[in-house]
């Protein structure tokens, strides 16, 4: 009995056992492999954005003397939002009616703003709940961008809008998994993908 030879063209790749395929044939090309250092930098960028939010929270609560003088701190009866929004209204902001509404429901606006600063900052610093944090941060950045009109340095956008886009990218790239607790958090929340 003689062995039959099968033409090479008749053998489909699916019929070849995986062990028979050389490693070089299945290795990803250099352009598609993940760059570990890039994800590490992404994690560091996430930490920096998170620290920006947390710093603003503590500065406004305690009046650390940087953006907020001690006498204007939240603990001393100051409003974290009135000065900024009031300045926008006085400066001829085209969305003045919106900011007047937010000021009319104070102190609720102050509480929501401060909760947003703390929640987004803590989540991004820890690398947990980065999707919720990114959506919240993007919303806050967009509102700050709109309140900054007219923008003196650029007629179209400022860093608030740039950061709004950046935090959404961080969520899409799972930035919490890098230099953070994102992987452990994902296992904890399991099927709740929005909480990742």
NUGU-202141 format. One line per field, with one value per atom (N, C-alpha, C): atom name; x, y, z; residue in three letters. Coordinates in Angstrom, 2 decimals. Each point is the difference from the previous one (the first is absolute). Example, Ala and Ser with C-alpha at 12.3 -4.5 7.8 and 13.67 -1.06 7.14 Angstrom:
atomo = c(N_CA_C_N_CA_C)
x = c(13.19_-0.89_0.90_-0.35_0.82_-0.77)
y = c(-5.69_1.19_1.20_1.05_1.19_1.09)
z = c(7.80_0.00_0.00_-0.72_0.06_0.73)
residuo = c(ALA_ALA_ALA_SER_SER_SER)
! end
This chain:
atomo = c(N_CA_C_N_CA_C_N_CA_C_N_CA_C_N_CA_C_N_CA_C_N_CA_C_N_CA_C_N_CA_C_N_CA_C_N_CA_C_N_CA_C_N_CA_C_N_CA_C_N_CA_C_N_CA_C_N_CA_C_N_CA_C_N_CA_C_N_CA_C_N_CA_C_N_CA_C_N_CA_C_N_CA_C_N_CA_C_N_CA_C_N_CA_C_N_CA_C_N_CA_C_N_CA_C_N_CA_C_N_CA_C_N_CA_C_N_CA_C_N_CA_C_N_CA_C_N_CA_C_N_CA_C_N_CA_C_N_CA_C_N_CA_C_N_CA_C_N_CA_C_N_CA_C_N_CA_C_N_CA_C_N_CA_C_N_CA_C_N_CA_C_N_CA_C_N_CA_C_N_CA_C_N_CA_C_N_CA_C_N_CA_C_N_CA_C_N_CA_C_N_CA_C_N_CA_C_N_CA_C_N_CA_C_N_CA_C_N_CA_C_N_CA_C_N_CA_C_N_CA_C_N_CA_C_N_CA_C_N_CA_C_N_CA_C_N_CA_C_N_CA_C_N_CA_C_N_CA_C_N_CA_C_N_CA_C_N_CA_C_N_CA_C_N_CA_C_N_CA_C_N_CA_C_N_CA_C_N_CA_C_N_CA_C_N_CA_C_N_CA_C_N_CA_C_N_CA_C_N_CA_C_N_CA_C_N_CA_C_N_CA_C_N_CA_C_N_CA_C_N_CA_C_N_CA_C_N_CA_C_N_CA_C_N_CA_C_N_CA_C_N_CA_C_N_CA_C_N_CA_C_N_CA_C_N_CA_C_N_CA_C_N_CA_C_N_CA_C_N_CA_C_N_CA_C_N_CA_C_N_CA_C_N_CA_C_N_CA_C_N_CA_C_N_CA_C_N_CA_C_N_CA_C_N_CA_C_N_CA_C_N_CA_C_N_CA_C_N_CA_C_N_CA_C_N_CA_C_N_CA_C_N_CA_C_N_CA_C_N_CA_C_N_CA_C_N_CA_C_N_CA_C_N_CA_C_N_CA_C_N_CA_C_N_CA_C_N_CA_C_N_CA_C_N_CA_C_N_CA_C_N_CA_C_N_CA_C_N_CA_C_N_CA_C_N_CA_C_N_CA_C_N_CA_C_N_CA_C_N_CA_C_N_CA_C_N_CA_C_N_CA_C_N_CA_C_N_CA_C_N_CA_C_N_CA_C_N_CA_C_N_CA_C_N_CA_C_N_CA_C_N_CA_C_N_CA_C_N_CA_C_N_CA_C_N_CA_C_N_CA_C_N_CA_C_N_CA_C_N_CA_C_N_CA_C_N_CA_C_N_CA_C_N_CA_C_N_CA_C_N_CA_C_N_CA_C_N_CA_C_N_CA_C_N_CA_C_N_CA_C_N_CA_C_N_CA_C_N_CA_C_N_CA_C_N_CA_C_N_CA_C_N_CA_C_N_CA_C_N_CA_C_N_CA_C_N_CA_C_N_CA_C_N_CA_C_N_CA_C_N_CA_C_N_CA_C)
x = c(0.84_-0.84_0.89_-0.18_0.83_-0.75_0.73_-0.68_-0.42_-1.15_-0.48_0.53_0.38_0.48_-1.13_-0.16_-1.04_0.67_-0.46_0.60_-0.07_1.03_0.07_-1.17_-0.49_-1.09_-1.30_-0.09_-1.24_-0.09_1.10_0.00_-0.41_-1.10_-0.44_0.72_0.26_0.67_-0.77_-1.33_-0.80_0.22_0.41_0.19_1.36_0.91_1.34_-0.03_0.48_0.02_0.84_-0.40_0.70_1.45_0.28_1.38_0.90_-0.59_0.80_0.36_-0.63_0.27_1.21_1.00_1.19_-0.38_0.74_-0.29_0.11_0.92_0.18_-1.22_-0.78_-1.17_-1.16_-0.05_-1.10_0.39_1.26_0.44_-0.57_-0.45_-0.53_1.10_-0.40_0.99_0.43_1.12_0.55_-0.94_-0.81_-0.90_-1.23_-0.35_-1.22_0.25_1.23_0.25_-0.21_-0.46_-0.27_1.30_0.03_1.17_-0.21_0.68_-0.16_0.30_1.04_0.37_-1.06_-0.68_-1.05_-1.18_-0.34_-1.09_0.41_1.27_0.48_-0.11_0.39_-0.13_-1.47_-0.88_-1.43_-0.49_0.49_-0.36_0.50_1.21_0.54_-0.82_-0.40_-0.85_-1.32_-0.56_-1.24_0.20_1.12_0.31_0.11_0.61_0.17_-1.36_-0.87_-1.33_-0.78_0.10_-0.67_0.50_1.31_0.57_-0.48_-0.17_-0.51_-1.37_-0.88_-1.33_0.06_0.79_0.09_0.61_1.02_0.63_-1.01_-0.78_-1.01_-1.00_-0.38_-0.95_0.57_1.20_0.58_0.32_0.41_0.29_-1.28_-1.11_-1.25_-0.61_0.19_-0.53_0.75_1.34_0.81_0.60_-0.07_0.60_1.50_0.69_1.42_0.87_-0.64_0.74_0.54_-0.40_0.44_-1.08_-1.00_-1.12_-1.03_-0.04_-1.02_0.66_-0.16_0.51_-0.74_0.66_-0.58_-1.35_-0.12_-1.27_-1.15_0.31_-1.06_-0.23_0.61_-0.15_-1.44_-0.34_-1.35_-0.30_1.00_-0.19_-0.27_0.49_-0.22_-1.21_-0.84_-1.23_0.10_1.16_0.15_-0.71_-0.27_-0.65_1.02_0.18_0.96_-0.36_-1.27_-0.43_-0.39_-0.37_-0.55_1.00_1.25_0.99_0.24_0.17_0.28_-1.19_-1.17_-1.19_-0.40_0.15_-0.30_0.90_1.28_0.94_-0.35_-0.50_-0.42_-1.18_-0.95_-1.19_0.43_0.85_0.45_0.84_0.69_0.87_-0.72_-1.33_-0.75_-0.07_0.05_-0.08_-1.33_0.01_-1.25_-0.97_0.48_-0.87_-0.35_-0.03_-0.22_-1.27_-1.07_-1.25_0.15_0.81_0.25_0.72_1.02_0.78_-0.85_-0.89_-0.91_-0.92_-0.43_-0.83_0.78_1.23_0.81_0.23_0.22_0.19_-1.29_-1.14_-1.28_-0.33_0.60_-0.29_1.13_0.88_1.03_-0.68_0.49_1.28_0.04_-1.10_-0.01_1.10_0.19_1.04_1.38_0.25_1.29_0.21_-1.04_0.11_0.25_-0.75_0.20_1.38_0.46_1.32_1.09_-0.11_1.03_-0.03_-1.19_-0.09_0.64_-0.24_0.61_1.51_0.54_1.45_0.59_-0.61_0.54_-0.17_-1.20_-0.28_0.86_0.08_0.81_1.48_0.45_1.40_0.38_-0.82_0.29_-0.03_-1.03_-0.12_1.18_0.41_1.11_1.33_0.18_1.23_0.13_-1.12_0.03_-0.04_-0.52_-0.15_-1.23_-1.00_-1.23_-1.17_-0.97_-1.16_0.38_1.00_0.51_-1.01_-0.93_-1.01_-0.94_-0.52_-0.89_0.78_1.22_0.83_0.31_0.28_0.34_-1.19_-1.18_-1.21_-0.27_0.13_-0.23_1.04_1.26_1.07_-0.20_-0.37_-0.23_-1.15_-1.05_-1.13_0.44_0.77_0.47_0.94_0.92_0.93_-0.75_-1.02_-0.76_-0.75_-0.58_-0.69_0.98_1.19_1.02_0.47_0.08_0.38_-1.04_-1.28_-1.07_-0.06_0.32_-0.01_1.18_1.02_1.20_-0.15_-1.10_-0.19_-0.20_0.45_0.86_1.43_0.61_1.35_1.00_0.88_0.94_1.14_0.44_1.20_-0.24_-1.25_-0.29_-1.50_-0.39_-1.43_-0.85_0.62_-0.77_-0.03_1.15_-0.01_1.18_-0.11_1.09_0.30_0.83_0.43_-1.15_-1.06_-1.13_-0.59_-0.17_-0.57_0.98_1.27_1.03_-0.03_-0.09_-0.03_-1.30_-1.10_-1.26_0.15_0.66_0.24_1.00_1.03_1.04_-0.56_-0.88_-0.52_-0.91_-0.71_-0.81_0.91_1.11_0.98_0.56_0.24_0.51_-0.97_-1.28_-1.01_0.00_0.08_-0.01_1.21_1.12_1.24_0.26_-1.01_0.12_1.21_0.11_1.14_0.10_-1.10_0.03_0.74_0.20_0.74_1.50_0.45_1.44_0.34_0.89_0.38_-1.27_-0.82_-1.24_-0.62_-1.17_-0.68_-1.10_0.07_-1.07_-0.28_1.03_-0.22_-0.68_0.43_-0.66_-1.44_-0.21_-1.34_-0.90_0.51_-0.78_-0.49_0.88_-0.40_-1.07_0.06_-0.95_-1.39_-0.07_-1.31_-0.49_0.82_-0.30_-0.77_-1.28_-0.74_-0.47_0.19_-0.46_1.04_-0.04_1.05_0.10_-1.12_0.03_0.77_0.07_0.69_1.50_0.48_1.44_0.79)
y = c(-1.17_1.17_1.23_0.86_1.19_1.20_0.91_1.20_0.93_0.60_0.95_1.38_0.69_1.37_0.95_0.97_1.01_1.27_0.61_1.25_1.04_0.83_1.01_0.96_0.30_0.94_-0.54_-1.36_-0.60_-0.01_0.29_0.00_1.38_0.06_1.30_0.28_1.26_0.35_-0.49_-0.08_-0.44_-1.46_-0.82_-1.43_-0.33_0.97_-0.25_0.22_-0.98_0.19_1.22_0.68_1.21_-0.27_-1.22_-0.32_-0.11_-0.27_-0.17_1.32_1.09_1.30_0.62_0.41_0.61_1.26_0.24_1.15_1.31_0.07_1.23_0.35_-1.05_0.25_0.61_-0.24_0.52_1.21_0.37_1.15_1.28_0.93_1.25_0.81_0.76_0.84_1.11_0.60_1.03_1.18_0.28_1.15_-0.24_-1.30_-0.27_-0.41_-0.23_-0.43_1.16_-0.34_1.03_0.56_1.28_0.68_0.21_-0.78_0.09_1.37_0.64_1.31_1.04_-0.12_0.95_-0.08_-1.23_-0.16_0.48_-0.14_0.53_1.51_0.65_1.46_0.41_-0.78_0.27_-0.06_-0.99_-0.10_1.20_0.47_1.18_1.23_0.13_1.14_-0.03_-1.20_-0.14_0.47_-0.38_0.45_1.52_0.59_1.46_0.72_-0.51_0.61_-0.19_-1.19_-0.25_0.92_0.21_0.90_1.43_0.41_1.34_0.21_-1.01_0.09_-0.01_-0.91_-0.07_1.26_0.54_1.23_1.15_0.12_1.06_-0.17_-1.25_-0.26_0.49_-0.43_0.36_1.50_0.59_1.43_0.80_-0.43_0.72_-0.26_-1.20_-0.31_0.78_-0.05_0.56_1.37_0.44_1.27_-0.04_-0.80_-0.23_1.17_1.03_1.20_-0.01_-0.94_-0.02_0.65_-0.76_0.61_0.59_-0.55_0.43_0.53_1.28_0.54_-0.65_-0.09_-0.64_0.59_1.31_0.64_-0.33_-0.47_-0.35_-1.50_-0.77_-1.45_-0.41_-1.19_-0.52_-0.11_-0.39_-0.12_1.35_1.07_1.34_0.69_-0.77_0.56_0.49_-0.18_0.40_-0.96_0.45_-0.83_-0.41_-1.31_-0.46_0.37_0.31_0.25_1.44_0.76_1.34_0.92_0.00_0.90_-0.27_-1.29_-0.37_0.29_-0.46_0.21_1.46_0.69_1.43_0.78_-0.39_0.65_-0.27_-1.20_-0.32_0.88_0.16_0.82_1.45_0.51_1.39_0.22_-1.06_0.13_-0.11_-0.10_-0.06_-1.39_-1.03_-1.37_-0.23_-0.64_-0.20_-0.97_-0.76_-0.95_0.52_1.31_0.63_-0.49_-0.23_-0.44_-1.37_-0.87_-1.31_0.15_0.85_0.18_0.70_0.89_0.64_-1.04_-0.97_-1.08_-0.79_-0.38_-0.77_0.78_1.29_0.82_0.13_-0.04_0.15_-1.22_-1.16_-1.20_-0.30_0.97_-0.18_-0.07_-0.80_-0.69_-1.36_-0.42_-1.30_-0.07_1.08_0.03_-0.22_0.64_-0.18_-1.45_-0.60_-1.39_-0.94_0.15_-0.87_0.18_1.23_0.28_-0.63_0.17_-0.54_-1.53_-0.60_-1.46_-0.49_0.73_-0.36_0.07_1.07_0.12_-1.16_-0.28_-1.05_-1.38_-0.30_-1.32_-0.31_0.95_-0.19_-0.13_0.87_-0.04_-1.31_-0.47_-1.25_-1.19_-0.05_-1.13_-0.05_1.14_0.01_-0.29_0.50_-0.30_-1.49_-0.64_-1.43_-0.88_0.53_-0.80_-0.88_0.38_-0.78_0.85_-0.68_0.73_1.07_-0.29_1.03_0.40_-0.88_0.38_1.06_-0.23_0.99_1.29_-0.15_1.18_0.78_-0.70_0.68_0.77_-0.60_0.70_1.22_-0.16_1.12_1.10_-0.41_0.99_0.73_-0.73_0.64_1.00_-0.34_0.92_1.26_-0.19_1.15_0.87_-0.63_0.76_0.77_-0.63_0.67_1.21_-0.15_1.14_1.13_-0.37_1.03_0.68_-0.79_0.55_1.01_-0.37_0.91_1.25_-0.17_1.15_0.93_-0.46_0.81_0.94_-0.10_0.89_1.44_0.98_-0.16_-0.32_-0.96_-0.45_0.98_0.51_1.03_-0.58_-1.23_-0.52_-0.76_-0.46_-0.80_0.14_0.31_0.22_-1.27_-1.19_-1.23_-0.83_-0.23_-0.87_0.31_-0.51_0.12_-1.38_-0.06_-1.29_-0.78_0.67_-0.73_-0.97_0.45_-0.86_-1.11_0.34_-1.00_-1.10_0.38_-0.99_-0.80_0.61_-0.75_-1.16_0.25_-1.06_-1.02_0.47_-0.89_-0.98_0.45_-0.92_-1.07_0.36_-1.00_-1.04_0.44_-0.93_-0.91_0.55_-0.81_-1.12_0.32_-1.02_-1.08_0.42_-0.96_-0.90_0.47_-0.78_-0.68_-0.02_-0.64_0.51_1.31_0.60_-0.39_-0.40_-0.42_-1.29_-0.79_-1.27_0.21_1.20_0.28_1.00_-0.36_0.80_0.32_-1.02_0.19_-1.33_0.05_-1.20_-0.48_0.42_-0.30_-1.48_-0.83_-1.44_-0.65_0.35_-0.55_0.49_1.28_0.57_-0.69_-0.31_-0.69_-1.35_-0.72_-1.30_0.17_1.06_0.26_0.32_0.85_0.40_-0.94_-0.92_-1.05_0.49_-0.38_0.30_1.42_0.85_1.39_0.85_-0.09_0.60_1.52_0.66_1.46_0.41_-0.90_0.30_-0.22_-0.55_-0.29_1.29)
z = c(0.00_0.00_0.00_-0.99_-0.13_0.55_0.72_0.53_-1.12_0.15_-0.99_0.35_-1.03_0.22_-0.33_0.85_-0.19_-0.45_-1.07_-0.44_1.12_0.11_1.06_-0.07_-1.20_-0.16_0.57_0.12_0.47_1.53_0.70_1.46_0.49_0.72_0.53_1.30_0.30_1.26_1.22_-0.10_1.13_0.32_-1.03_0.22_0.57_0.07_0.54_1.50_0.79_1.46_0.37_1.07_0.42_0.34_0.52_0.38_-1.21_-1.19_-1.20_-0.66_0.44_-0.61_0.69_-0.77_0.62_0.78_1.09_0.87_-0.77_-0.95_-0.76_-0.83_-0.38_-0.84_0.78_1.32_0.78_0.84_0.02_0.79_-0.60_0.84_-0.54_-0.66_-0.99_-0.66_0.94_-0.28_0.89_0.16_-1.00_0.07_0.85_0.26_0.74_1.45_0.40_1.38_0.97_1.20_1.00_0.53_0.19_0.55_1.48_0.82_1.44_0.55_-0.52_0.53_-0.31_-1.12_-0.36_0.97_0.41_0.96_1.38_0.33_1.28_0.01_-1.10_-0.09_0.07_-0.62_0.07_1.45_0.75_1.41_0.80_-0.31_0.68_-0.35_-1.26_-0.42_0.76_0.19_0.76_1.44_0.60_1.36_0.08_-1.01_0.00_-0.10_-0.86_-0.13_1.31_0.58_1.27_1.10_0.04_1.02_-0.21_-1.26_-0.30_0.63_-0.13_0.58_1.53_0.57_1.46_0.59_-0.67_0.50_0.01_-1.07_-0.06_1.13_0.29_1.09_1.33_0.34_1.30_0.09_-1.11_0.00_0.27_-0.60_0.19_1.38_0.53_1.33_1.08_-0.05_1.09_-0.30_-1.25_-0.35_0.22_-0.78_0.18_-0.47_-0.51_-0.38_-1.41_-0.81_-1.39_-0.86_-0.42_-0.73_0.96_1.20_0.97_1.27_0.30_1.27_1.18_1.14_1.18_0.37_-0.08_0.39_-0.94_-1.23_-0.97_-0.09_0.91_-0.06_0.25_-0.40_0.19_1.49_0.79_1.45_0.66_-0.60_0.54_-0.62_-0.68_-0.55_-1.43_-0.62_-1.40_-0.94_-1.21_-1.01_-1.05_-0.21_-1.01_-1.43_-0.27_-1.38_-0.28_1.02_-0.23_-0.69_0.43_-0.59_-1.47_-0.34_-1.38_-0.92_0.43_-0.83_-0.03_1.12_0.02_-0.92_-0.04_-0.91_-1.45_-0.30_-1.36_-0.43_0.91_-0.30_-0.24_0.90_-0.11_-1.25_-0.46_-1.17_-1.33_0.02_-1.25_-0.59_0.82_-0.48_-0.71_-1.19_-0.74_0.67_0.99_0.71_1.40_0.14_1.31_0.68_-0.75_0.62_0.67_-0.61_0.59_1.33_0.04_1.23_1.07_-0.42_0.96_0.63_-0.80_0.54_1.04_-0.34_0.95_1.30_-0.11_1.19_0.81_-0.68_0.70_0.86_-0.30_0.80_0.99_0.22_1.02_1.36_0.93_0.08_-0.68_-0.66_-0.68_-1.06_-0.75_-1.03_0.62_1.14_0.68_0.42_0.56_0.48_-1.18_-1.08_-1.17_-0.60_-0.09_-0.56_0.87_1.31_0.89_0.03_-0.03_-0.09_-1.29_-1.09_-1.27_0.05_0.57_0.12_0.79_1.16_0.85_-0.62_-0.50_-0.57_-1.21_-0.92_-1.20_0.38_0.88_0.41_0.65_0.94_0.71_-0.96_-0.86_-0.93_-0.97_-0.54_-0.94_0.70_1.21_0.73_0.30_0.36_0.32_-1.24_-1.10_-1.22_0.03_0.81_0.08_-0.52_-0.58_-0.52_-1.01_-0.84_-0.90_-1.07_-0.34_-1.01_0.56_1.20_0.62_0.26_0.51_0.29_-1.26_-1.10_-1.25_-0.56_0.04_-0.48_0.87_1.31_0.92_-0.20_-0.14_-0.22_-1.32_-1.05_-1.30_0.08_0.74_0.16_0.76_1.07_0.79_-0.82_-0.73_-0.84_-1.08_-0.59_-1.06_0.55_1.19_0.62_0.32_0.49_0.29_-1.28_-1.07_-1.31_-0.47_0.12_-0.43_0.87_1.30_0.91_-0.25_-0.71_-0.24_-1.19_-0.75_-1.16_0.43_-0.76_-1.17_0.42_-0.71_0.33_-0.60_0.83_-0.45_-0.82_0.32_-0.64_-1.30_-0.23_-1.18_-0.28_-1.23_-0.27_0.02_-0.04_-0.10_1.27_0.60_1.18_0.91_1.23_0.96_0.58_1.02_0.52_0.65_0.42_0.58_-1.02_-1.23_-1.03_-0.39_-0.07_-0.28_1.05_1.28_1.08_-0.01_-0.42_-0.12_-0.98_-1.11_-0.98_0.55_0.68_0.53_1.03_0.89_1.02_-0.63_-1.07_-0.69_-0.64_-0.58_-0.57_1.09_1.18_1.11_0.36_0.00_0.30_-1.08_-1.25_-1.11_-0.03_0.52_0.01_1.34_0.87_1.32_0.76_0.11_0.67_1.46_0.62_1.39_0.23_-1.07_0.12_0.11_-0.26_-0.04_1.09_0.88_1.15_0.82_0.19_0.73_0.38_0.60_0.50_-0.94_-1.26_-0.95_-0.21_-0.08_-0.25_1.18_1.20_1.20_0.09_-0.31_0.03_-1.01_-1.20_-1.03_0.48_0.72_0.54_1.07_0.75_1.09_-0.55_-1.04_-0.54_-1.10_-0.43_-0.98_-1.22_-0.13_-1.22_-0.16_0.98_-0.10_-0.74_-1.31_-0.82_0.17_0.30_0.15_1.25_0.99_1.25_-0.07_-1.11_-0.14_-0.02)
residuo = c(UNK_UNK_UNK_UNK_UNK_UNK_UNK_UNK_UNK_UNK_UNK_UNK_UNK_UNK_UNK_UNK_UNK_UNK_UNK_UNK_UNK_UNK_UNK_UNK_UNK_UNK_UNK_UNK_UNK_UNK_UNK_UNK_UNK_UNK_UNK_UNK_UNK_UNK_UNK_UNK_UNK_UNK_UNK_UNK_UNK_UNK_UNK_UNK_UNK_UNK_UNK_UNK_UNK_UNK_UNK_UNK_UNK_UNK_UNK_UNK_UNK_UNK_UNK_UNK_UNK_UNK_UNK_UNK_UNK_UNK_UNK_UNK_UNK_UNK_UNK_UNK_UNK_UNK_UNK_UNK_UNK_UNK_UNK_UNK_UNK_UNK_UNK_UNK_UNK_UNK_UNK_UNK_UNK_UNK_UNK_UNK_UNK_UNK_UNK_UNK_UNK_UNK_UNK_UNK_UNK_UNK_UNK_UNK_UNK_UNK_UNK_UNK_UNK_UNK_UNK_UNK_UNK_UNK_UNK_UNK_UNK_UNK_UNK_UNK_UNK_UNK_UNK_UNK_UNK_UNK_UNK_UNK_UNK_UNK_UNK_UNK_UNK_UNK_UNK_UNK_UNK_UNK_UNK_UNK_UNK_UNK_UNK_UNK_UNK_UNK_UNK_UNK_UNK_UNK_UNK_UNK_UNK_UNK_UNK_UNK_UNK_UNK_UNK_UNK_UNK_UNK_UNK_UNK_UNK_UNK_UNK_UNK_UNK_UNK_UNK_UNK_UNK_UNK_UNK_UNK_UNK_UNK_UNK_UNK_UNK_UNK_UNK_UNK_UNK_UNK_UNK_UNK_UNK_UNK_UNK_UNK_UNK_UNK_UNK_UNK_UNK_UNK_UNK_UNK_UNK_UNK_UNK_UNK_UNK_UNK_UNK_UNK_UNK_UNK_UNK_UNK_UNK_UNK_UNK_UNK_UNK_UNK_UNK_UNK_UNK_UNK_UNK_UNK_UNK_UNK_UNK_UNK_UNK_UNK_UNK_UNK_UNK_UNK_UNK_UNK_UNK_UNK_UNK_UNK_UNK_UNK_UNK_UNK_UNK_UNK_UNK_UNK_UNK_UNK_UNK_UNK_UNK_UNK_UNK_UNK_UNK_UNK_UNK_UNK_UNK_UNK_UNK_UNK_UNK_UNK_UNK_UNK_UNK_UNK_UNK_UNK_UNK_UNK_UNK_UNK_UNK_UNK_UNK_UNK_UNK_UNK_UNK_UNK_UNK_UNK_UNK_UNK_UNK_UNK_UNK_UNK_UNK_UNK_UNK_UNK_UNK_UNK_UNK_UNK_UNK_UNK_UNK_UNK_UNK_UNK_UNK_UNK_UNK_UNK_UNK_UNK_UNK_UNK_UNK_UNK_UNK_UNK_UNK_UNK_UNK_UNK_UNK_UNK_UNK_UNK_UNK_UNK_UNK_UNK_UNK_UNK_UNK_UNK_UNK_UNK_UNK_UNK_UNK_UNK_UNK_UNK_UNK_UNK_UNK_UNK_UNK_UNK_UNK_UNK_UNK_UNK_UNK_UNK_UNK_UNK_UNK_UNK_UNK_UNK_UNK_UNK_UNK_UNK_UNK_UNK_UNK_UNK_UNK_UNK_UNK_UNK_UNK_UNK_UNK_UNK_UNK_UNK_UNK_UNK_UNK_UNK_UNK_UNK_UNK_UNK_UNK_UNK_UNK_UNK_UNK_UNK_UNK_UNK_UNK_UNK_UNK_UNK_UNK_UNK_UNK_UNK_UNK_UNK_UNK_UNK_UNK_UNK_UNK_UNK_UNK_UNK_UNK_UNK_UNK_UNK_UNK_UNK_UNK_UNK_UNK_UNK_UNK_UNK_UNK_UNK_UNK_UNK_UNK_UNK_UNK_UNK_UNK_UNK_UNK_UNK_UNK_UNK_UNK_UNK_UNK_UNK_UNK_UNK_UNK_UNK_UNK_UNK_UNK_UNK_UNK_UNK_UNK_UNK_UNK_UNK_UNK_UNK_UNK_UNK_UNK_UNK_UNK_UNK_UNK_UNK_UNK_UNK_UNK_UNK_UNK_UNK_UNK_UNK_UNK_UNK_UNK_UNK_UNK_UNK_UNK_UNK_UNK_UNK_UNK_UNK_UNK_UNK_UNK_UNK_UNK_UNK_UNK_UNK_UNK_UNK_UNK_UNK_UNK_UNK_UNK_UNK_UNK_UNK_UNK_UNK_UNK_UNK_UNK_UNK_UNK_UNK_UNK_UNK_UNK_UNK_UNK_UNK_UNK_UNK_UNK_UNK_UNK_UNK_UNK_UNK_UNK_UNK_UNK_UNK_UNK_UNK_UNK_UNK_UNK_UNK_UNK_UNK_UNK_UNK_UNK_UNK_UNK_UNK_UNK_UNK_UNK_UNK_UNK_UNK_UNK_UNK_UNK_UNK_UNK_UNK_UNK_UNK_UNK_UNK_UNK_UNK_UNK_UNK_UNK_UNK_UNK_UNK_UNK_UNK_UNK_UNK_UNK_UNK_UNK_UNK_UNK_UNK_UNK_UNK_UNK_UNK_UNK_UNK)
! end
